[in-house]
């Protein structure tokens, strides 16, 4: 009987971990920066702030400039994102503790707001730098992409 219980527990544990590991493996939901398209610069197609460049033919110099811009912004975005996650974790720990006070929560929430503001500022600056790299015709196409919902969200026309 003890062996049957041990087997049941082992099989149950395995059955529970398989779906979780499958979710972790497919985490990017097809939104990876590594696409099958071999055109220069297409690896940036889904990068933050660069989704609205789909369908725009870029020169080699523009691809180089955009790659440098993406690399420049990547570290700052990563650092700011980690700071924001750290504050969310701190808030969660505070909420789940006896040390909770509204003032302590407000202090952490203010830090979260500041981190979100910094992230928005970085995205705005990056968007403007991208815009300045493009020709007038490419800018028009980028704006059309945004109006058609092919921008940062990419989920169909805006309503």
N, C-alpha and C positions, 0 to 999 in steps of 0.2 A: 504494500500500500504506500509506504514511504517513497519508493521508487517512482510510482505513478504520479504522486504529487510533485516530486522533483522534475519529472519529465514535463508535466503540465505547466509548471512555472517557467521552465526553460523555453518551451514552445511558445507560451504566452508572451514572454519577454521578447523573443525573436519576432513574433508577429507584430508587436507594438513598435519595435525599432525599424522595421523595414519601411513602413510608410513615412516615418520621420526622416530616414536617411534619403528616401526618394525625393522628398521635398527639399532637403538641403542640396542635393545634387542638381536639381533643376531650378535652383533659386532665381536665376536671372530671367526666367520666363521668356527666353528668346531675345532678350534685349542686350545681348553681349556686344562689346565693341568689336569683336572679331567676326566679321561677316565673310561670306564666301566671295564677295566681289573683290576683284584684284585691281580695280582702278586706283590710282594714287589718291590718297586722302579719304577714301571711302571708309577706312577704319574709324574715322571720326563721325561717321554718319549718326550714331546714337549717343555720342558723347554729350555731356551736359552743355547746353547752349548751342550745339551744332546740329541738332536734328532738323532745323529749318533750312539747312543747306542742301537737303536732298534734291536731286535733279538739277543742281547748279553745276555747270562745268567750270572747274577751277583751273587756273594755270599752275604750273609747277611751283612758281614763286609764291603763289597764294597758299598752296598746300603746305609749303615750308613754313610760311608765316603762321598759318593756323595751327600747325603742329607745335611750333614754338610757344604759341599762345596757350594752347591746351596744356603743355608741359609746365608752363609757368604757373597756371592757375591750379593745376592738379594738387600740388603740395599745400597751397593755401586752403583749398577746399577741403582736403583731407584733414588738415589740422583743425579748421573751424568746425567741421562735422564731428570730429572726435570730441572737441570741447562741448558741443551741444549734447552729444550722447552722454558724456560724463555728467553734465548737469541734470539730464533726465534721470540718470541712474541715482544721483544724489537725492533728487526729489522723491523718487520711488522709495529709497531707503528711509528718508525722513518720514514719509507718510506711514510707513510700516514700522514705526518705532515709537517709543514712549517720549522721545525728545521732540515730537512734533509741536510746533507753535505756528500760528498764522504768520508771525513776523519772519520766522526762519524759512517757511515755505515761500513767502513773498520775495525774500532775498534770492532764493534759488530761481524762482520764476522770472525775476528781473534779469538774471544771468542768462537764462534760456532765451528770453526776448532779445537780449543784446546779441547773442550768438546767431539767432535767426536773422536779425537785422544785418549783421556782418555777412552772412551767407547771401542774402538778397543783394547787398551792395556788390559783392564779388560777381554774382551772376549778371547784374546790370552793367558793370564795367566790362566784363568779358563780352557781353552782347554788343556793346558799343564798339569795342575794339574789332570784333568780327565785322560789324557793319562798315567800319572805316577801311577795311582791307578790300572790300568788294567794289566792283565797278558799278556805275549807276544801273545798268541792265541787271546785274546780279542782285543788287539791292531790291529792285522791283520784284524779281522772282522770289527772293527771300520773304518779302512782305506778302506776296500772294500765297506762299506756303503757309505763313502764319494765319492768314485769313481763312484758308481752306482747312485749318486744323492740323497741318503737317508740321507744326512747330514743336515746342518742347513736349507736348502731351501726345500728339500724333494719333488722336482717336476720332477722326472724322471732322466734318465741318463744325465750326463754332455756331452756336445758335443765338 
